[in-house]
Amino acid sequence: MTVPLATSRYQNSPLILESGFVPTRITLGAPRWKLAYSLGGQIKELAPTRAVFAIEAEDEFDAAYRRQLEECGADVIAGEIRRVSQDHAGRGLVLLCFEDIGKLGEMSCHRRGFARWWEEITGQAVPELL
């Protein structure tokens, strides 16, 4: 079973709600403000470690995050995606973090790094909610 996936930032409430997907945290920390929706799960394996997050150069950050994903493995990640989806009647997931890629660019964001890696590994596209 392929679970539909998308990515967005926590602040995109209207798009997240409109998608019908399960809002899923992929960050170490949670938002410190009230969200207009409830988080339906967390996939800790997709959150950059503190060491990875501390890397400032975008290309080095992306390479380190990809290594983290490879070490975890696609099978483990797919299992976590299925777990959260199954907890919500098989709905798709929107994977959430904080970065505004419109301002910072797609390479600044681990959710888009995951999306690129996941498509390379599985062939499944993971669009950004726009």
C-alpha angles and dihedrals in degrees: 000000000000113000113213110242137193135166134224143147123268091248095062094088098154093052093043092051092044092052094063088218124134110262103236126189117226098171132093091233128045124229112277094215133071112273123215088229138037121256107241098197149333132239104201092184089069095053113097112244116247089256092053092044090054092063108104103188107087096219092048091046091051092049092048092047091050089052089052090052092047092050091052092044135219093263094058092045092048089051091053091048090051091047094056092043093050090050085061104044095273096301122158121258133237108206111217138204137149107257122112100218090185088069103027102034131245094277090062093066132076093204089063090042088056090047092054093046094046093051091049092049101039107016089237114132116223108200126201113241104246 
